[in-house]
Amino acid sequence: MSLLLKVSDLSVAYGSVPAVIDASLEMNPGEIRVILGANGAGKSTIIKTLLGLVRARTGRIEFDGKHDLTRLKPHQIHRLGIAWVPEGRKLWGSLTVLENLRMGGFIETDNGKIEKGIAEMFERFPRLKERRDQLAGSLSGGEQQMVAIARALMSKPRLLLMDEPSIGLAPIVVRDIFELVRTINHDGISVLMVEQNARQALTLAHWAYLLETGQIVEAGPASEIATKERVQEVFLGGAA
């Protein structure tokens, strides 16, 4: 099986300040992988570099074995089948749920396919169908996260990047969101997320990376990473 994503010796800096240092990671098709780390560890920087929103200083990012993402612009990367659920949702709050979904399908020029995609999203997210004409900014946090995910899925991605999908949500909503991610993955979409909620993420992911001050210090099957002492102490409250 060929790799879907391969990141090799990636380094990123903001001016003279290093944010990511020689990070390497990879994904097989159909996997869920998670990057764990505290605030400021460099997790979001990796995601933004994959998207072309931040430029790498050194390293290579291969997608599907033939595309070097470090040489492409964000819209070109998106057209390859990579979509993003940003931290904090970043919805157009003054637009309706329906309008936000249409924005997610902007790369599609066939209006019939866009409408079919919207119908599929409303089938997957019945609550959003009920709120289709409601302003996105007036929704609850959980509902807004659903809109952000549905908007990303409108482009029919092969790889879904998720930046802190649990942030700011009540525990019961977090469980629903993670279960939704599992369902999306079962439908054939690979998922790479960055997350601070290690307990939930490690039960969901197939593989995990631990990032500290820009460097990957642990990598392995999620079940094994969960047993690492530094993960237990920092993220799991010392649980056995």
For each residue, the residues with C-beta under 8 A, 3 or more apart:
1: 28 29
2: 29 64 65
3: 6 26 27 28 62 65
4: 27 28 29 31 63 64 158 159 190
5: 25 26 27 50 61 62 63 159 190 192
6: 3 26 27 60 61 62 65
7: 10 23 24 25 26 46 50 59 60 61 62
8: 24 59 60 61 62
9: 22 23 24 58 59 60
10: 7 20 22 23 24 46 49 56 58 59 60 61
11: 18 20 21 22 23 56 57 58 59
12: 18 19 20 42 45 46 49 54 55 56 57
13: 16 17 18 19 57
14: 17 19
15:
16: 13
17: 13 14
18: 11 12 13 21 214
19: 12 13 14 42 45 214
20: 10 11 12 23 42 45 46 49 214
21: 11 18 213 214 215
22: 9 10 11 59 215
23: 7 9 10 11 20 42 46 59 211 214 215 216
24: 7 8 9 10 216
25: 5 7 33 35 46 209 216 219
26: 3 5 6 7
27: 3 4 5 6 31 33 159 190 192 207
28: 1 3 4 31 190
29: 1 2 4 158 190
30: 185 188 190
31: 4 27 28 185 190 191 206 207
32: 181 182 185 190 191 192 193 204 205 206 207
33: 25 27 191 192 193 205 206 207 208 209
34: 192 193 194 195 201 202 204 205 207 208 209 222
35: 25 43 46 192 193 194 195 208 209 211
36: 43 194 195 196 198 201 202 208 209 210 211 225 231 235
37: 41 42 43 194 196 210 211 212
38: 41 196 212 234
39: 196
40: 213
41: 37 38 211 212 213 214
42: 12 19 20 23 37 45 46 211 213 214
43: 35 36 37 46 47 163 164 194 195 211
44: 47 48 87 163 164 194
45: 12 19 20 42 48 49 54 214
46: 7 10 12 20 23 25 35 42 43 49 50 194 211
47: 43 44 50 51 84 161 163 192 194
48: 44 45 51 53 54
49: 10 12 20 45 46 52 53 54 55 56 61 70
50: 5 7 46 47 61 69 77 82 161 192
51: 47 48 74 77 78 82 84 161
52: 49 55 69 72 73 74 76 77
53: 48 49 74
54: 12 45 48 49
55: 12 49 52 70
56: 10 11 12 49 59 61 70
57: 11 12 13
58: 9 10 11
59: 7 8 9 10 11 22 23 56 70
60: 6 7 8 9 10 68 70
61: 5 6 7 8 10 49 50 56 68 69 70
62: 3 5 6 7 8 65 66 67 68 69
63: 4 5 66 67 69 77 80 82 159
64: 2 4 67 80 158
65: 2 3 6 62
66: 62 63
67: 62 63 64 72 80
68: 60 61 62 71 72
69: 50 52 61 62 63 72 77
70: 49 55 56 59 60 61
71: 68
72: 52 67 68 69 76 77 80
73: 52 76 77
74: 51 52 53 77 78
75: 78 79
76: 52 72 73 79 80
77: 50 51 52 63 69 72 73 74 80 82
78: 51 74 75 82 83 107 155
79: 75 76 107
80: 63 64 67 72 76 77 158
81: 155 156 157 158 159
82: 50 51 63 77 78 157 158 159 161
83: 78 152 153 155 157 159 160 161
84: 47 51 152 160 161 162 163
85: 89 145 148 149 152 160 161 162 163 165
86: 89 90 148 163
87: 44 90 163 164 167
88: 164 167 168
89: 85 86 144 145 147 148
90: 86 87 148
91: 95 100 136 137 144 147 148 151
92: 95 99 100 103 136
93: 135 136 137 138
94: 135 137
95: 91 92 99 100 103 135 136
96: 99 100 132 133 134 135 136
97: 100 101 128 131 132 133 134 136 139 147
98: 101 102 118 132 133
99: 92 95 96 102 103
100: 91 92 95 96 97 103 104 136 147 151
101: 97 98 104 105 117 118 121 128 147 150 151 154
102: 98 99 105 106 114 118 154
103: 92 95 99 100 106 151
104: 100 101 150 151 152 153 154 155
105: 101 102 108 113 114 117 118 154 155
106: 102 103
107: 78 79 155
108: 105 113 114 117 154 155
109:
110: 113 114
111: 114 115
112: 115 116
113: 105 108 110 116 117
114: 102 105 108 110 111 117 118 154
115: 111 112 118 119
116: 112 113 119 120
117: 101 105 108 113 114 120 121 154 156
118: 98 101 102 105 114 115 121 122 154
119: 115 116 122 123
120: 116 117 123 124
121: 101 117 118 124 125 128 150 153 154
122: 118 119 125 126 128 129 132
123: 119 120 126 129
124: 120 121 150 153
125: 121 122 128 129 146 150
126: 122 123 129 130
127: 130 131 143 146
128: 97 101 121 122 125 131 132 143 146 147 150
129: 122 123 125 126 132
130: 126 127
131: 97 127 128 134 139 143
132: 96 97 98 122 128 129
133: 96 97 98
134: 96 97 131 138 139
135: 93 94 95 96 138 139
136: 91 92 93 95 96 97 100 139 144 147
137: 91 93 94
138: 93 134 135
139: 97 131 134 135 136 143 144 147
140: 143 144
141: 144 145 168 169 170 173
142: 145 146 169 170 173 176 177
143: 127 128 131 139 140 146 147
144: 89 91 136 139 140 141 147 148
145: 85 89 141 142 148 149 165 169 173 177
146: 125 127 128 142 143 149 150 180
147: 89 91 97 100 101 128 136 139 143 144 150 151
148: 85 86 89 90 91 144 145 151 152
149: 85 145 146 152 153 162 165 177 180 184
150: 101 104 121 124 125 128 146 147 153 154
151: 91 100 101 103 104 147 148 154
152: 83 84 85 104 148 149 155 157 160
153: 83 104 121 124 149 150 156 157 160 184 189
154: 101 102 104 105 108 114 117 118 121 150 151
155: 78 81 83 104 105 107 108 152
156: 81 117 153
157: 81 82 83 152 153 160 189
158: 4 29 64 80 81 82 189 190
159: 4 5 27 63 81 82 83 189 190 191 192
160: 83 84 85 152 153 157 184 189 190 191 192
161: 47 50 51 82 83 84 85 192 193
162: 84 85 149 165 181 191 192 193 194 195
163: 43 44 47 84 85 86 87 193 194
164: 43 44 87 88 167 194 195 196
165: 85 145 149 162 177 178 181 193 195
166: 169 174 177 178 195 196 197 200
167: 87 88 164 196
168: 88 141
169: 141 142 145 166 173 174 177
170: 141 142 173 174
171: 174 175
172: 175 176
173: 141 142 145 169 170 176 177
174: 166 169 170 171 177 178 197 200
175: 171 172 178 179 200
176: 142 172 173 179 180
177: 142 145 149 165 166 169 173 174 180 181
178: 165 166 174 175 181 182 200 201 203 204
179: 175 176 182 183
180: 146 149 176 177 183 184
181: 32 162 165 177 178 184 185 191 193 204
182: 32 178 179 185 186 204
183: 179 180 186 187
184: 149 153 160 180 181 187 189 191
185: 30 31 32 181 182 188 189 190 191
186: 182 183
187: 183 184
188: 30 185
189: 153 157 158 159 160 184 185
190: 4 5 27 28 29 30 31 32 158 159 160 185
191: 31 32 33 159 160 162 181 184 185
192: 5 27 32 33 34 35 47 50 159 160 161 162
193: 32 33 34 35 161 162 163 165 181 201 205
194: 34 35 36 37 43 44 46 47 162 163 164
195: 34 35 36 43 162 164 165 166 198 200 201
196: 36 37 38 39 164 166 167 235
197: 166 174 200 201
198: 36 195 201 202 226 231 235 236
199: 202 203 235 236 239
200: 166 174 175 178 195 197 203 204
201: 34 36 178 193 195 197 198 204 205 208 222
202: 34 36 198 199 205 208 222 223 225 226 231
203: 178 199 200 222
204: 32 34 178 181 182 200 201 222
205: 32 33 34 193 201 202 208 222
206: 31 32 33 221 222
207: 27 31 32 33 34 219 220 221 222
208: 33 34 35 36 201 202 205 218 219 220 221 222 225 226
209: 25 33 34 35 36 216 218 219 225
210: 36 37 216 217 218 219 225 228 230 231
211: 23 35 36 37 41 42 43 46 214 215 216 217
212: 37 38 41 215 217
213: 21 40 41 42
214: 18 19 20 21 23 41 42 45 211
215: 21 22 23 211 212
216: 23 24 25 209 210 211 219
217: 210 211 212 230
218: 208 209 210 225 228 230 231
219: 25 207 208 209 210 216 225
220: 207 208 224 225
221: 206 207 208 224 225
222: 34 201 202 203 204 205 206 207 208 225 226
223: 202 226 227
224: 220 221 227 228
225: 36 202 208 209 210 218 219 220 221 222 228 231
226: 198 202 208 222 223 231 232 236
227: 223 224 231 232
228: 210 218 224 225 231 232
229: 232 233
230: 210 217 218 233 234
231: 36 198 202 210 218 225 226 227 228 234 235 236
232: 226 227 228 229 235 236 237 238 239 240
233: 229 230 236 238
234: 38 230 231
235: 36 196 198 199 231 232
236: 198 199 226 231 232 233 239
237: 232
238: 232 233
239: 199 232 236
240: 232
